Amino acid sequence: MAGRYAWTMTSVTREAVRERLLLTKGHLEGVVKMVEEEQDDTQVLRQILAVHASLEKITVMVLEGMLEAFMNAPKARRNLLLGQIRESLRDLT
């Protein structure tokens, strides 16, 4: 959804999010392999929970970037950003 939001992550944040997503992708691929190999369900569940925790961490990283953009934005732009942050938080619940 390019252009939907008026904020953008810093290049450092974007790279950190990208790296974390790639790690999580690899982890998830490993979980899929575990299921295909019919490995122990408790181990599969443990790994699913680890992937979930990683996605939650990525969510926090993105939200922190949004808040940082809000704090650094000109006052005239803050209402728009605040509305977008609220919308994103509503989508989480």
C-alpha positions, 0 to 999 in steps of 0.5 A: 500500500505505497502512499497510504501512510504519510510516514516512512521508516528511517533507513536504519529501522527499515533495514532492521525490520527487513532483516528481522522479517527475513530471519522470521521467514527462515524460521517459519520455513523451518516450522513448515519442514517440521510439520512435513516431517511429522515432528513432535507436535510440542516442538512444532508448537514451541517453534510457532510461538517463537515465530509469533513472538518475532512478528510481535517484535517486528510490529513493535519496531514498526510502531516505534518508527511511526511514533518517532516520525510523529514526534519529529513531524511538523505540527501541521502534519501530526494530526494526520500521523496520529490518525494513522497511528490510531488506525494501525493500533485498531487493526492490531485488536 
